[in-house]
Amino acid sequence: ISSSQVYIIQVSVGNHQWTVKHRYSDFHDLHEKLVSEKKIDKNLLPPKKIIGKNSKSLVEKRQKELEVYLQTLLVKFPVTAPKVLSHFLHFHLYVS
């Protein structure tokens, strides 16, 4: 039994829509790279919560927050997303 929560996030760019599945730690790793390489706001990523982290309401709330986080990044990099973000969002699979 895994205690890791996987978040299924809806991504939309232009007319393209798809979902990506990542654990919070994946988002954290992405965020660390973007903060150091692209100087994005450190506080943009929703904080890691320990207590009740797998309760249904908290999972749904965090999923929404992570969706907003990704959409914010896409707005921040409208023309060319950083390679690490493109890979995270699986652009290579969907956007031609």
PEJO-V748457 format. One record per residue. RES is the residue in one small letter. PHI is phi in degrees with one decimal (999 if undefined). D_CENTER is the distance of its C-alpha to the mean C-alpha in Angstrom with 2 decimals. Layout:
((RES & PHI & D_CENTER) (RES & PHI & D_CENTER))
//
This chain:
((i & 999 & 24.10) (s & -98.0 & 20.60) (s & -95.8 & 19.26) (s & -80.5 & 15.66) (q & -91.2 & 13.51) (v & -101.3 & 11.31) (y & -99.3 & 8.84) (i & -103.3 & 9.52) (i & -113.0 & 7.41) (q & -82.4 & 9.72) (v & -116.2 & 9.21) (s & -136.4 & 12.36) (v & -132.9 & 14.01) (g & 58.8 & 17.68) (n & -90.9 & 19.30) (h & -91.6 & 16.82) (q & -136.8 & 14.64) (w & -159.1 & 13.03) (t & -118.3 & 10.75) (v & -124.2 & 8.52) (k & -122.7 & 9.02) (h & -145.3 & 7.61) (r & -83.3 & 9.13) (y & -57.6 & 8.22) (s & -60.8 & 10.07) (d & -66.0 & 7.96) (f & -62.5 & 5.12) (h & -62.7 & 8.49) (d & -62.1 & 10.03) (l & -57.5 & 7.82) (h & -60.9 & 8.36) (e & -58.0 & 11.96) (k & -64.8 & 12.59) (l & -68.7 & 11.56) (v & -65.6 & 13.63) (s & -76.5 & 16.50) (e & -86.4 & 16.56) (k & -115.5 & 15.63) (k & 57.7 & 16.59) (i & -77.3 & 13.74) (d & -59.5 & 14.27) (k & -58.6 & 13.91) (n & -88.1 & 13.63) (l & -68.7 & 10.64) (l & -75.3 & 8.33) (p & -57.5 & 9.87) (p & -66.8 & 12.55) (k & -78.7 & 13.14) (k & -110.4 & 15.89) (i & -96.0 & 18.59) (i & -72.4 & 21.10) (g & 65.7 & 20.69) (k & -65.0 & 17.17) (n & -106.2 & 17.89) (s & -68.3 & 19.71) (k & -56.0 & 18.87) (s & -66.0 & 18.54) (l & -69.0 & 16.22) (v & -61.9 & 13.93) (e & -64.4 & 14.04) (k & -63.5 & 13.59) (r & -64.9 & 10.51) (q & -58.2 & 9.01) (k & -62.0 & 10.09) (e & -62.6 & 8.85) (l & -69.2 & 5.14) (e & -62.9 & 6.24) (v & -62.6 & 8.19) (y & -57.5 & 5.99) (l & -65.9 & 4.64) (q & -63.3 & 8.33) (t & -62.8 & 9.62) (l & -63.1 & 8.62) (l & -65.5 & 10.25) (v & -70.8 & 13.12) (k & -67.0 & 13.51) (f & -121.0 & 13.97) (p & -68.9 & 15.90) (v & -94.3 & 18.16) (t & -128.8 & 16.75) (a & -74.4 & 13.19) (p & -57.0 & 13.47) (k & -52.8 & 14.10) (v & -62.9 & 11.44) (l & -73.1 & 8.72) (s & -57.3 & 11.02) (h & -65.6 & 11.36) (f & -58.3 & 7.80) (l & -89.0 & 7.90) (h & 59.4 & 11.47) (f & -53.3 & 13.19) (h & -59.3 & 16.29) (l & -89.6 & 16.68) (y & -119.4 & 16.49) (v & -100.6 & 17.34) (s & -96.9 & 20.85))
//
